[in-house]
Amino acid sequence: MVGLRAVAASFVVPGPSGVAVRTRLRLSPAEEKVLREVGGLLGSLASGDLAVRCRDGLDHDSERWAVRKRALTGRSSSRWAGAITKATHDQWALARRGLAAHIRGLEAGIATVRHRLSLPVGEKGTKRAPGGYRSRREWHAKSRRLTVLEARRDRAVSDWRAGRVRVVRGGKRLANTRHHLTDARLTEERWRGRWDAARMFLSADGETAKHYGNETIRITPDGHLSVKLPAPLAHLANAPHGRFALTGAVVFPYRGEEWTDRITANLAVAYTLHHDPDRDRWYVTASWQRKEMPVLPLDAALTAGCIGMDMNDDHLAAWQLDPHGNPVGEPHRFPYDLTGTAPHRDAQIRHALTRLLHWARQCGVKAIAVEDLDFSTEKTREKHGRRKRFRRLISRFPTSRLRARLVSMAAEHDLTVVAVDPAYTSRWGAQHWQKPLTTPRRKTTRHDAASIAIGRRALGHPIRRRTAPPHDDRSDRRGHRTVQAGLSARGREETRPRVPGPRTRCDGPGRGANAGDQCAQNRSGHTAEHESWQQDSLPLSL
């Protein structure tokens, strides 16, 4: 249709490439003290290595990497030096990508402000482009803000070209909290505990063909954990070869068999030890990579239909569709609460997705259709202006986290995730499906209708319910009518115009010249049936 953007084709989302499981460590006070010393020492080495890497900038090469690694080896060990330098490179690259995203956001805001400043004051905008500012005062304020944004963009571009990044081990937010302890409702002691825990370094990547998949942090199949101590703390070793062994057994209740199979085969497993200062607990996380599995073809995934899912700010709206695109049963809604802390929000998302996946298995489908949402370009302050509530909504909406969680959890239930283009799904779903599916006992929401639109787009059907028009004479001359409008039919996503009156060429009942004459209508039971010219019915005996 004219004025609408092209809808991208649906595709099957690849499965997860890695696995991570976590369990709690039971430590004695002496063991906890040793881990704190090791983590603090390695954390200070990691901080110094990050500073050296940031000073190198774009001039860094393999020779400087070797120099850094040799310097760390003498102060810890060769394996810890390799783990620290790799973590430093990953953190520098992450900060570099964040700087690039920051530049893109500034450029988007600058383009929006320039466009609105070029328009007359009070000019209305369109759905695709904003209009001018409402008053001369606002125009003046935004012209000053344009100067601020341009200055920020110039500084960011200068940092990008020089290879300069601004990163803090432990997090910039936690570092700034030190100056606002009263507002954060923290004491200096509690903040110091969080800061020390965030800056500790107790991570080691695995290596295939090594004993149990990791030589630095090793966990045996029976759950005995030992850590390779750095050279300055070698006197704390309680096991051979300069290792410190814990007395408690490590048990992974989730994916324990898969983890055991990997370490028994000496496949690489990475471990991370970390401390939660709020709960005063220690945890160990084991992670490993999966083999790339072949992606299921789209047609094979949709043979039994699918479940269309619409993601919203407070719930997931889902509806089951058969292979022909017809909604089956009742709509389902899985609520969650995105307020509170990040762990609480993450738990809410996991709980909602778990209920969704259990229901999908009960329905017998093999695919879940979701929108391929990306709000990375929609969060700029200049694009939505005074719509603070909407900006807050899209800023906290967990699109990436929810999508990653869904893909990883669906793979464990043998379900496929199909991503569809999000264009016009809410609008067309409400236009074509909300009213027809609303009954006195069922209130169909706009989000429920959008889930049907998402599922039909994944199945390859148009969203609209209108069928192709009949042939000029008979349907069986050129074949029966198609159930769905063809892809080339213009206006197939629009509603059928309402024509007043019956769709016939003659006058309908109650119309015309003889509308008031009951005899002329020859209605059943009227006195006109008893006229002398009326033919009697045939006897039953004939």
Buried (B, 14 or more C-beta within 10 A) or exposed (E): EEEEEEBEEBBBBEBBEEBEBEBBBEBEEEBBEBBBBBBBBBBBBBBBBBEBBBEBBEEBEEEEBEEBBEBBBEBBBBBBBBBBBBBBBEBBEEBBEEBEEBBBBBBBBBEBBBBBBEBEBEEEEEEEEBBBBEEEEBBEEBEEBBEEBBEBBEEBBEBBEEBBBEBBBBBEEBEEBEEEEEEBEBEEEBBEBBBBBBBBBBBBBBBEEBEBBBBBBBBBEEBBBBBBBBEEBEEBBBBEEBBBBBEBEBEBEEBBEEBBEBBEEBBBBBBBBBBBBEEEEBBBBBBBBEEEEEEBEBEEBBEEBBBBBBBBEEBBBBBBBBBEBBBEEEBBBBEBBBEEEEEEBBBBBBBBBBBBBEBBEEBEBBBBBBBBBEEEEBBBBBBBBEEEEEBEBBEEBBBEBBBEBBBBBBBEEEBBBBBBBBBBBBBBBBBBBBEEBBEEEEEBBBBBBBBBBBBBBBBBBBBBBBEEEEEEEEEEEEEEEEEBBEEEBEEBBBEEEEEEEEEEEEEEEEEEEEEEEEEEBEEEEEEBEEEEEEEEEEEEEE
